[in-house]
Amino acid sequence: MSEYMTTQQVRGALEEREALVDEFRQKQDDVNRTGLSLNRAECKKAVEDSLQVERRLDEDLKKRRESLQKQAAAADDFLAKLKDSSGAINRQKLIDSLTSLNQSIYQHALLVVAAKKDNLDFIRNISPGHRAALGIFDHRSIEDRLYNDIAQKDRDIEFMRKEMSAKTKEFDQISAKMASQKQEFDKTLAELATQTHELANVRDEVTALRRQVDEKDKLIQESNTSRDEANRHAGILTDELATKTIEASILANKLEYAERRLSQLDESVPRLKEQIQVSEDNIVVLNENVTSRDERISALNEEITKLETRVVSLEVSLQQVSPELENSRHTETLLREQSTIATKAPEAAEARELGIARFFAIQSGWEGAQYSRWLPYIRVVAEADSTIGSNPTPTPLPWVVLETWRSDNEQKLGNYPYSDVVSIACGLYGYALQRDTDEEPLYLLGLLARRLAEDKSAYVAPIVYVLEKYLEITEDFDVSTAAARLQLFYLGLGQVASLIAKRWPSFPGIENIRLRLRGQLTGSPFSTLDNLLDDANLESVLREQSPKVYLFHEDLNTAFISLRGLGNIRDSRDWIFALNFTDRVIRMIHGTRGKWSGILDFIVRAPEPKDDLVIRVRTREEFVWVQNHF
């Protein structure tokens, strides 16, 4: 047996490899056509199988190439031996070589032909030239076919290698992209876990801090309970003393008038006696005059007795007050001394009135020097009577306008000692004389509204006089176009006037004053707010329109209203109203006092940190409202 493969064996081997290649290409075409995505394990296995097939093909082709190269070398040697010196094939050499090298092939062919012809005559009769030509033709045909097959298989293998390289590269790119995405995903998961852990820690810290603050507030509240009670009792005593002092001053003024009148009558007695002595004809008339005089003196004496009894009663009440109020008693003593001096000198009545005016001015904290400007007010107080109001503690309570929280971070809220209605009205009158509508008088308006709502009876006349005084100021300017803080003050005045009209509707002129005060805001956003406050269903209205128009915060039970949303004035974009429905109070807040303290918490900073308003934002709409209005 020859060491070289026969043509049939080569063809069989190539067909076997072609089947493997076709199977691989068919699988690749199926994947490309269906667009199926394999997972990493399947892709890896498919690539490994393909590489294994490729290696096996390479090994088989290498063996076949080596075999063919050996055959080609043998053929070249064979042809070289057949050629003569001129390079042409020598017939004799060809015949000899073919005879020696291919004897087995010829023998096999002869056997086949002989078996077919049943004899060997055609072989015996063939010419030598034909014999050589047949050998050359057969050798060349085999050689050409083998070379063509090898070249075609080489091209197929090269194409398959390129395609395999492209697929491998594409697979590597997909794998790299998947690895990168997985790395980013793992990184995102790690960051999310870290942030979640940090958020949990922050929430725990906030909870712990709030717990500590609540415990400290509780301790402070417990420790201050007794002190607050003592301060409240002292405040009540102070208020009673101030009220009694004012009432004593009024009574002393009336007593001084009665004594002055009595002195005038006493001075007329000598003149009457002289007239009796000069003309007896007029004695009847004089006696009638004397009788009339005596009756009037008797009536005056009775009135003086009543006043003295009232003064003694007041002195007893004053003596029962705590020794801590000695300074106020000393002030009363001075006033009584002034009253005594005035009774002894009728010409000093005006000086005494100025003294009382000075007392009221000092009590109010007024810094002016023209105490005569207080005379109209003290005359109103002297003539005023305490009037019982209807519907004490009306429901709902009136709205109380509180001090504004300005942009000034150094702002401090007032702490004023006024508590009774007359003292509060006195303080407001002092501010009216100074044309002051700032935070201090606004604070007094809030106190006044609460007392008018709670007291069973009150001296209403001094309050109405103060309201009229503030109306006189508006003759010099237009309230509806003024700054927001001034308009807020007149809104508070209107609320006080409305409360008086509700509880003391029969007081002369109160309805006209109420309408005039509200009319000052006509055309202003504050007029819109004033009308809203009259709505009995205001809370429901604000809840329904939150957070599109207003912002209602459930935890605070407070509605936030933008002044700019109600209308435009020169500084409307700077202010926000906070309406607390628990305490029925209104506060105007400057927008710069709001800031974010966290992802969800927006803090409105108060002058005192304990009064800060914390707005927890729960929805996107609430976030947009806060961003647009603060």
Summary of the structure (lengths in Angstrom):
residues: 630
radius of gyration: 59.9
end to end distance: 103.9
largest distance: 215.6
contacts: 1722
relative contact order: 0.04
helix: 74%
strand: 6%
